[in-house]
Amino acid sequence: MAKNTSLYFRIVEGRNLPAKDVSGTSDPYCIVKVDNEVVARTATVWKNLNPFWGEEYTLHLPMGFHSLSFHVMDEDTIGHDDVIGKITLTKEAIGAQAKGMAKHSAVVYNWMTAWPELRGLDCWLNLTKVDPDEEVQGEIHLGLELLKDTEKISLRCQVIEARDLAPRDISGTSDPFTRVIFNNHSAETSIIKKTRFPHWGETLELELDPEELREEEGTVTVQVWDWDMVGKNDFLGKVEIPFACLHKTPQLEGWFRLLPLGNNEVDAGGKLGALRLKVRLVEDQILPSMYYQPLIDLLVESVISPTEVEDSSALTMLEEVTTVESRQDVAMTLVKIYLGQGLVVPFLDYLNTREVNHTTDPNTLFRSNSLASKAMEQFMKAVGMLYLHEVLKPIINRIFDEKKYIELDPCKIDLNRTRRISFKGAVSEAEVRDSSVEMLQSYLTSIIESIVSSVDQCPPVMRVAFKQLHKRVEEQFTEPENEDVKYLAISGFFFLRFFAPAILTPKLFQLRDQHADTRTSRTLLLLAKALQSVGNLGLQLGHGKEQWMAPLHPIILRSVASVKDFLDKLIDIDHDTASEVPQRAVFMASVTVKEGFLHKHKAEGPQLLSRFAFKKRYFWLTSETLSYAKTPDWQVRSSIPIQCVCAVERVDENAFQQQNVMQVITQDNDGQLHTTYIQCKNVNELNQWLSAIRKVSIYNERMLPSFHPGVHRSGKWTCCLQADRAVAGCSRTHSAVTLGDWSDPLDPDVETQTIYKQLLQGKDKLRNKYLEMPDDDETACNKEKKTNVDVHPDGAECTVQQMKPCQGIAARLLVVIEDLEQAHATFQRREKEDVTSVIMNP
């Protein structure tokens, strides 16, 4: 049974941070680490002791994790950045925090009740000091054996190797040695210079007294230290093994995670400030596919063979037990399931038809956060994100680059923030307003023109879904006064729920790496408001409180005709056209998943790899190739086939004396490995490229279990110091560790597990409503009960009451839920038995 772990965290804001600069303030940013590996860096908030970040991330960690830490730093232009403080949360602490908070917070309680399997927190946490003895990482490979013979009793410890140790020296490496301690006995290995991946292969023996053999509470401690010629040695981590374990299992061997020294972190009473964090942990045990197929069959049956759209189905029952808090996650999961089944258009049509039929006032159509609304919203993100990037990114980049001061609201115009545009004196409010109107009109015109000219760029499956929606609305609202409703239904999703939110917060749609500054944010907000009016076809103009938006009304009204024409062209598509291409754009070979300038160096031959050998190249990533050229317009491209990729990993900083370097390892038809080294401009870009390449290569069959974080030069690997270029890697690969976003590969088992968990929480509700309802209850089902007369073999007649159709579906659904519940219990019991067997019979 596979394990699936997802970690969501949001760095909201900080407060009362200490001043680190001579100006009496700080320039804070956050570094986020999972098990001491940097996974994110927030933007720097300049000159602020109470910064707001509002940045959020999702990580998929199939192998699980041990700790999540947030380091708050003060950025310095000259010299090293200052450390302000940190917060470390163990995986266990995240769950414990949630349980404690649920008792005291109604918000958290509702969240936890809706998703009991989610664990997390949402609170302020004080920063603590950074203690070097607590900043440990890595693992050590040990073999321990208790030897008993007539002549002597000894404890033999094989210190084989270690990997991923913390760097303690300025070179980015360490000089590690190991010390084994038991009672008053100790022994040390040799020192291996300049490596974080030492290979000792040494055996240490401690001679024990006969009385020590009878001890049950002693502990064997293995410590790893970084040797320093001057000053005291630096602690790298320890392993503690109860001596009693060696009595039960005389011979132990394996990899052991290094633990910190154990100093208790001092809260400092909030003197270092605090962070407000939101953290959510989701852990699932995924069953084999065959166990989920009955639930998939019921969901598919709901949309391909509904007797009537108003009849109950497994899908409508799922909607009944879906809470407001979990609706968006459920909607996204369903979209992925039906994309995988090739039925996303019938699925959306089914939900939309029910929504349209239940709506009497066209002004309220799709205005609620129903499952239909959320499903359409998530569907557009799943299949249309690349299309959105193509349409909006050039304009968004222009707005960010120009950083114009734009304001229309007279109450908010700040003349001190404007640049002097003439030598005649200060700029007046009227001049600011006129300049703002001119710039907004220019931006808005570019946005509208880019959208209305993008019919051919829009994914066919989106166009077909909108065509079906147009048809259902037109059939429901036939009155002449409702002529525009069929347009408003589409534009409400297309403009109000897709393009406008992307303009408002480009980072959340991956249009930008960082959030906008205050000035640019205001410009984006005004444009998003204007685009919403465009999506409403100008029907709401002049009725709101923001009359100062009036200068933009003419351009909005002029765009209505072109928007309607665009929507007519958008839905002018055959269903067959959409069925000829994959429904999810990310899997189309011709579509670029990610692109941009990076610096490349390819390792070829034994020559010295210089830090200056990295050359700027433009890269394109599709589902089939990773290609690059000197410029975006360069005709000749070099390509790396994605099917040949067998690892995508970080490179140690000391390999090239450069940060943010990754390696793409490929294998040719002869089995030879080739490595391409690529440098990114920052850690966020590095993680995004790592994640993107891992996603498109996730189903490759020849993925490597290990790799070298260093490079091979001067006859040896810089990481583990091994001379053989072909020796197995010294660190484990992370091929399945990815950032969660719209481009996540479809995984039917994981997605169906999510739906099962939601149904499991509503099991009793479904049973009470459909299977235990009174005989005269006709609210749950539309069909009347049918009564047949049956004759038993003995000739006696009896009346048989047949189940209503909705009761039959509910009964089938409950059986599926209970079967999955039983399967989970069985697999968990087997896992416990296997663990017990390993402990008892090593």
N, C-alpha and C positions, 0 to 999 in steps of 0.2 A: 504494500500500500504506500503510494507516494505521498510526500509531504509538501504542502504549499504554504509559504509564509510571505505575507505582504506587510510592509511597514509604511504607514502614512504619517508624516509629521509636517506641522506648520509652525514656522517661527514668526510669532505675531509681533511682539514688540519688547523693548527693554525699558527699564526705569532706574533712576538713581545710580547710573553708572559713575564710577570715579573718573575724575579729570586726569588725563595722562599727558596732555600737552601744556606748554607754558602759557597758552592763551586761556587756561582754565576750563577747557572742554576736551572732548575726545572725538575721534572719527571711527566709530565702531562698525564692525562687521562680524558675522558669525561663520565659523567653519564647523561643519557637521561630519562626524566620523561614525562609521559602523564598524565595530571591532578594530578601531584605530586606522581604518582606511577612509580617507577623505572622500565623501560622496557628494558634497555640495558646499558652496560658498555664497553667502548672501551679498547683496550690494553694500557698499560702504555708505553710511549716512553721515555726512560731513558736519562737524561741529555741533554735536547733539548728544546730550547725556540721557535723553529719553527717546531713543530711536524707534521708528516704526518700520518694519520690514514687510510683513504680510506675505512671506514667501512659503510655498508649500511644495512638497515632493512626495512621490510614491516610489518605493523600492520593492522589487520582487526578489526574494532571497530564498531560493529553494532549499539551500543547505541550512537555513536558520541563521541565528546570530546570537551573540552573548551580551553586547552592550551597545548603547547609543549615546554619544556624547556631543555636547554643544560647547564649543570654545568661542568666547567673545574676545576679539582682538581690537587693538587700536592701530589703524593704518598710519604709517609714517612715510613721508616722501623720501627721507634720507635715513639710512640704517634699517635695522630690523624692526618689524612691527612689535608693539608691546602686547603682552598677555594681560587681559583684564581678569578673567576668571572662567570657570567652566561648570557645566552640569553634566553628570553622568547618570544614565538610567540603565540598569540591567534589564534584561528581558523579563525577569521575575518581578522586578519593581514596577514595571509598566502595568502588569496585571494587578498587583497589589494596590497600586495607586487608584486604579479604576474602581476596585471593590470598595475602598475607603471613601472615595468621592461620591459614589452612587448613593451612599447613605445620607449625604448632606446636601446634595445638589439635585434639584428637580430636573434641570436640563440634562445633566449627565445621566440621571436615573432613567429618563425617558429614552435617551440614546441607547443606554445599556439594555433596557428592556426590549427595545425594538430589535437589537442585534446582540443577544447574550454572548455569542461566541467572539465578539469584538472586545478587545481589552485596550485600555488607553487612559489618557488623562487630558485635562484642559484646565490649567491653573498657572499661577505664578510660582516660580521656583528661584530661591536665592542662589547666586553664584558662589562657588567655593574656589579656594586657591588651587593652583596647579602644582601638584607635588610630583617631581620627576620619578620617585619610587613607585608611584601609582600609574605612570604612563608606560605600561608594559604591553607587549604583544608577542604573538608567535607561538610556536609549539616546539617541543623537544621529543626526540625519539629515544626511548629508554628501554632497557631490559633489566629487571631486578630478579635476583634469585637468592633464596636463603639456603645456604649449604650447611649440612650437618654431617659430620663424620666423627670417628673416634678420637682423632687428633685435635681438631679445632672446629669452631663454629664461626662462620663468616657470612657477611652480606656482600654479595657480588653485584655490582651495578655496571651494566654496559651503557656507556654514553655514546650513542651512535652518531646522531646529527641533530641539528636544529634548523628551523626555517622561519623566515619573516621576523627576525628579532628587531627590536626598536633601534634606530640609529642614534648613537650617543656622541659620536665624534663629528667635528665640523665637516669632514669629508662625506658625511651621509652614510657612514658605515659604523661598525663597532669592532672591538678586539675581544671577542668573547672567550670565556673559560667557564667550566662547570665545577661546582663544589657539592659533594655529597656529605650529608651530616646525619648522624644518628647518635643521640646522647652526647658523649664527649669525643666521639670518633668522627674524623673527617678526612676527606681526600679530594684532590683537585686534578682536573685534566690539564693538558697543555693549553697555551693561549694561541688562538688562531687570529692572525692580524687581518684587519680591514675586510670584514665580511659580515653579512647579516644571515648567511646561510652556511654555518660552519659544519664540517664533517670531521668528527674526532675519531670515531672507531676505536675508542679506548675502553679498557675494563678496569674499574676501580674496586678494590676489596677492602672491607672493614672487618677486622677480627673482633668478634664479640665475646664477652664473658658468658659463661653458662647461665648466670642469674638473669642476664639481659634477654635470654631466649624466652624466659617465662613472662616477660612483660607483655601486657595486652594493650596498654594505653600509649605506648611510644609512637613516634612519627618519624618516618624517613623523609628528610627534606633534601630536595635537589635544587640548588640555586644556580642561576646563570648570571654572570657578572661581565661588565666591560672593563678590561684592564686599562688603567691610565698610568703613564710613566710619572706624571706629576699630579699630586693630589690623590684623593681617595677614589676607589673604583666605583663605577656606576652600576646600580642594580638593574637587571634586565628581566627578572621574573623568577618565579619558583614553582615547584610542584611538591605537594605534600601527600604522602601515601601512608595510611595507618599501618603500623607494624603488624597489627592483627590480620591484615589482608594477606601478608606473606605467610602466615601460619596456615590460612585456609587455601591459598593458592601460592605454593612455593616459588612459582616462576611466572613473572608478569612481563609482558612486552607490548609496546604500542606507542602511539603518539599521545602526548599529554599537553594540554593547554597551559601556558605559563600564566601564573596569577600574580597580582600585585603584592607588595610587602604586607599590606593589611593595615596601614595607617588609616585611622578614621578621618574622613574628610570633615574639616571644620566649616560650619555654616558661615562663620564670621558675622553673624547677626545682621545680614543684609548690607554690610559695609561695602561689598563689591557690587551691589546692585542685584537686579533680578531679571529673569526672562519670563515672558508669558508664552507657554508652549502648548500645542495641541498634538498629541501623539496617539495613534491608533494602530493596534496590532491585530492582524487577522491570521489565524493558523488553521489550516484545514488538512485533514487526512483524506487523500483522494483515492477512491476505490477503482478497481479495473473498469474499463469502459462498459463491459457487459451489464454491470449493475445499474448503470444510468440509462440504458436504452429504453426500458419501459416508460420512464418519465419523458424522455425525448419523444417517444411515440405519441404520448398523450398531448404534448405541446404541439407537435406537428399536426395531429388530428384536429386540433382546435381551429386551425386556419385553412386547412386544405379540404375539409369535408364538414363544415358546419351546416346543420339542417336549416337553421335560420340564424341570422346574425344576433337576434335577441336571446337565443337559447343559451343556457349556462354551459360553460366548457371549463377545461382545466385552466385555461388562460384567465377567464373571468374570475374563477375561484382564487387564483393566485393574486389577482388584483384586490380581491376582498380582504385578504390577510396581509397585504403589503401596507406598512405604515408610511406616514409622510416622510419620516426620517430616512427610510431605506428605499423609497421609491426610485430615486435617481440611480442607485446602484443596481436595483432590480431591472430597471429599464435598459441600462447599458448591457447588462448580462443577457437579457432576452434578445437584444439586437445582435449580439455576437452569436448566440445560439442559432438564430434564424439566418444570419449571414452564412454560417457554416453549413446549414441545411439547404441553402439556395432559395430560401422562402421569405426573405426579409420584406419584399413588396407585399405578398399576401398577408403577412403578419401585421404590417402597418395599416394596410387597407382594412383588415378586420377590426383593429382598435379604432381607427379613424371613423369607420362607418358607424360603429356603436356610439362614438362620441357625437357625431353629427346628428344621428337619429334621436339622441336624448336631449338635443339643444333646441329650444323653441325660440329664443331670442338670439338672432345672428350676432348681436354686439357682444355676446358672452362666449362665442365659439372659440374653443381652445384657450380660453383665458385662465383656466385653473391649472394647477399642477397635477393633472390626471396622468395615468399611466400612458395614455395616448400622446399627450403633450410631451412628457419626458422621453418617451420612446423616439418620437420624431426628432427631438433635440439631440439626443445621443446618437441617433442614426446619422445625422448630418456631420457630427464630429468624427464618427467612425469612418465614413466613406468620403467625406468632402474636405478634410483638413488640408490636403495637398492642393486642392482646387482653391481654397480660401487663401492659402499662402501665395499662390500664383497671382491672384487678383489683387490682394491687399498689400503684400509685402513692399513693393516699390514705393507706394504712397506713404506707408507707415514709416519706412526708413527716411523718406524725405522730411516728414514732420519732425522726427527725432533729430535729424541732422541740422535743420534750420533753427529749432528752438525759439520760435517767434513768441513774443509776448502778445497774447490774444485774449481780449475780454469784451463782452457785450453788456454785462450787467453793470449798470451805473454804480450800484452799491459796492462793487468789488474792484473797480478800476483803481489801480495804484500807480500814480504817475512816477513814483520813485523807481519803479521796476522797468520803466520804458527807457529806450535809448533816445538820446537827442537826435532828431532827424533834420534839424536845421540850426543855423546860427542865430536865429531870431528870438531865441528864448526857450522856456520850458514848453514841453508838449502839452496841449490841452486835452481834455476828456474827449472832445469831438474828434480830434485827430487820432486819438487812440482807437476810438470806436470805428471811425472810417477805415483805418488801417486794418483793424480786426475783421471787419466785414469783408474787405477785399481778400484777405488771406483765407478766411473761412470759405468764401465762395470758390476760390481757386481749389482748395483742398476738396471741398464737397463735390465740385464738378468732376474732378479727377476720379474720385471714388465712384460716383454714379456712372460715369462713362466706362470705367473699368468693369463694373458689374454688368451693365446692360449689354456689353460687347463680349460677354464670357459664355454665351450659350454653348458653344462647341467644347469649351473647357470643362463644363459641369459634368460630373460622372453620370453616365447613362442611367444607372440604377436610381440616382436621386431624381432625375427627370421623370422616370416612370412612376416613382412614388408620388411625386407632385401631380402628375397627370391623373392618377387614381383619386387623389384627394380633391382635385378640381372637379372631377366627375361626381363624386359623392355630394359635395356641397351644392353643385348645380342642380342635382336631382332633388335635394331637400328644400332648397330655397328658390322657388320658381317665380316668385313675385317680381314684377319690374323694379320695385323700389329696392330689391335685394340684388341688383345686377352686379354690384361690386364685391359681394361677399365671397364669390369664388376666387377673386384676386386677393382679397384681404386674407383669406385662409392660408394661401401660399406665402404671401409677402410677410405675414405675421411670423412664420417660421424663418423664412429666408433672410429677412432684414432684421427683425426684432430679436430673434433668438440665435442668430448665427453671425451675421456681419457686424451688427451694432455692438454686441458684447466683445467681439474680437478687436474692434477699434477702441473700445473703452479700456480694455486690459490686454494689450498685445502679448505680454509675457505668458499669461495663462494659456494662450493659443500658440505659444512657441514662435510668435512673430518677432520677438526680441528676447535677448538673453537677460536683460535687466528691466525692472519696473521703470516707468517714466518718472522724471523729476516733476516738481510741483507745476512748473510752467507748462511743460508738455502735457501733463495729465489734464490740465484745464482745457487745453486745445482739443484733446481727444474726447473729453466729456461733451463739449459743445458739438463736435462733429457727430458723436453717437446720438445725441438728442436730435440733431437735424436728420440723421439717417432713419431714426425711428419714425419721424414725421413723413419721410419719403415712403417707408413701409406701410404707413397708415393711409397712403395715397392722398395726403394733405387734408384729410377729413377733420382732424382735430385742431387745425390751425386757428389761432385767435381765441380759443376757448380756455386756455390755461392761464396760469398766473405769470408765466414768463413772457410777458409782452415784449421784453427787450430782444427776443429772438426774431421779431418781426422783419428785420432787414433780410433775413434768409428765406422768408416765406415765398417771394417771387420765384427764386430758383427751385424751391421745393415743388411749387405748383407746376412750373414748367416741366419738371421731370416726370410728372404722373403719367403722361401719355407714353413716354419712352419706357417707363417701368411696366405698364400694362402690355405694351408690345413685346417687351422682353419676356414677360411671363407667358404670353401666348406662344412665343417661339420655344420657350423652355419645355413646355408640355407637348410640343409637336414632335413626338417620337413614338416609334413602334415598340411594343413589348419585346418583339423578337430581337431588336437591336440591342437591348439591354442584356438579354440572355446570352448573347454571343461573347460578352466580355466578363471577366471576374467581377463579382459584386463588390469586392473590397479593393479599392484602388491601390493599397500598399503592396499587393501581390502582383500587380501588373508590371511586366518587365520593362515597359517603356517609361514608367513613371519614376521620377527622381524622388527618393525618400528623403535624402538630405544632401546638401551641397554647401560649398564654401571654401575659402582659402585656408590651407594648412601648410606646414613645412615638412618635407619628406626627405628621408635618407634611407636608401636600401642597402642592407649589408650584403656585400658581394666579395668573396675572397678573404684572405687573411690580413688585408691592409688595415692600418690604424684608422679607427673611426673618430673623426674630429668633430667637436661641437659646432664647427663652422661648415660642416658638410650638409647641413639641412638647407634645402632650397624651397622657396615659396612656390606652391603649386595649387591649382584649383581642382577640388575633388568633387565627384558626383557618386552617389550611392543609389543603386537600384536593387531590386530583388535578385538580379543576376550578376551584376558586376560592381566593383569598386574601381572607378577609373579616374585618371588625373591628367592634367595638361598644364602648360605654362600659364595660360590665361583662360577665362571662360569662353573666349571666341577662337581659341587655338584649334586648328583643324585636326591635328594629329593627337590622339589620346592613347595612353597606356592603360591597360586594364588588368585587374585581378579578378578571376572568376570566383563568385561567392561559393560555388559548390566545392572549391578547393580549400576554403578557409577551414582551419582546424583549431584555431585559438585566436582570441583577441584580448590582449592583456596590457596592463600598465608596465612601464619600464622604470626601474629604480633611478632616482635622481642622480646618483653618483656614476651611472653608466656613461652619460654624456655631459655631466655637470649641467644638466638642463632639467627644468620642471615640465610636467604635463606632457610626457612622451608616452605613446602607446606603440604596441607592436601587433602587426597582423601576420600570423604564421599560416603559411599555405603548404600543401603537400602536392607534388606533381605525380604523374602516372607511375614514375619509378620509385615512389615512396620517399623521395628526397624532400626535406623541409627547407623552406625559404622564408625569410623574415623581412618585412618592410617596417621601418621605424618612422613614425609620424608624430610631429609635435603640434599640440594645440595651444591656443593663446592663453587659456585659463583652465581651472579645474572643472568648471561647469561644462565648457565646450568638450573637454576630454571625456567626461562622463556621458555626455549626449552622443558622441561619436562611438564610444565603446558600446553603449546600449543599442544604438541603431544597427551597427554591424552585427552584433550578437543576435539581434532579433531576426535579421534576414538570413542568418546562417544557423539558426537554432535547430533545424532539422537535419543538418549535415551529419553523416554517419561516422566520419573519421575524426571526431573531436578528440583532442589530446587531454589526458588526465592531469598532466603537469607541464610546466614551462620554466624557462630561465628568465627571471626579472632583469638580468643584466645583459651584457653583450660579450661576445667572444673576441678578445683582442690580446695581443702580446702572448699568445699561446695558452690562454686560460679564460674561463668565464669570470667576469667581474663580480658576480653574485656569490657563487659557491667555490670559486677558485679551482674548479676541476679543469684539467687540461684537455680532456676529450671533448671535441666539439659536438659529437653525437650522443653524449651521455644524457640520460633521462633528466628532465627538468627537476629543479630543486624546490619548486613551489607549486601548490595546487592551482589549477585553472578555475576561473569564475564565469564560465561560458553562459550560465543561466541567470546570472545576476544582472538585472536590467532595471531601467527607470520605467515606471508605469505611466503610460500615456495612450493617446489615441491609436498609436501604431503597434500596440501589443498584439502578438500573434494569437489567432484563434485557438482556444484550448477547450474543446467540448466537455471534457470531464470536469475541469475546474469550474466552468460556467454552470454546468448542471448541478454541481455540488452546492453552488451559491443559491440556486433556486430551491433545491431540496431543503436547505437550512431555513429559508423563509417559510416554506410550506410546513416544516416541522413545528415552527413556532405557532402556526395557525391551525394545527391539526385538530385541536379540541373545538375550536370555533367552527370549523367545517363540519365536524361530526354532529355538533349540537344543532347546527342550522339545517343540514340536509338529511341526516339519518335518524335524528331523534325528534323531528318536528311533529306537532299534533296532526291528527288525520285531516282536520279542517283547515290546515295552514296552506294557503295557496300562494303565499308571497314569494317563496323560495324558488318555485318552479312555475313555468307557464303552462305546462301540460296538465291535464286532469288525469287522475288515476284511472286505470282501466281495470275492470273486474272480469275475470274469466272463470268458467266453471270447469273444474278438472275432475276426473273420475279415478279413484284409486283402484288398484287391482282387486280389492275385495268388494268393489261395487259401490262403495260409499262415495257420495259427492262431497266436495269441499270447495270453498271459495278461496281463490288465490288472488291476492292483491299484487299486481305488478308494480315494480318500482317506477317512479316518474323518471324521465330521461336524465334530469339533473341529479337525481339520487343515484342512478347507476354510474354516472361519471364521477360523482363524489366518492362512491364506494370504491371504484377502481383507483382513484387518486390516493385515497387513504391506504389502500393495500400497497401501492407503490411506495408511499412514504414509510410505512411500517417495515416493508422489506428492506429498504435502504437503511433504516434505523437498526434493524437486526444485523445486516451485513457489516455495518460499522462496529457494532458491539462484538461480533465474531472476530473481525480482524484485529481489534484492539486486544481482545483476550489472547489471541495467538501471539501477538507481539510481546505481551507480558510473559507468556510462557517461554518464548524464545529467549528473552532477556534472562529469565530465571535459569534456563538451561545453560546459557553461556557462563553465568556466575557459578553455578554448581559444578559445571564440567568444562573448565577452561581448556 
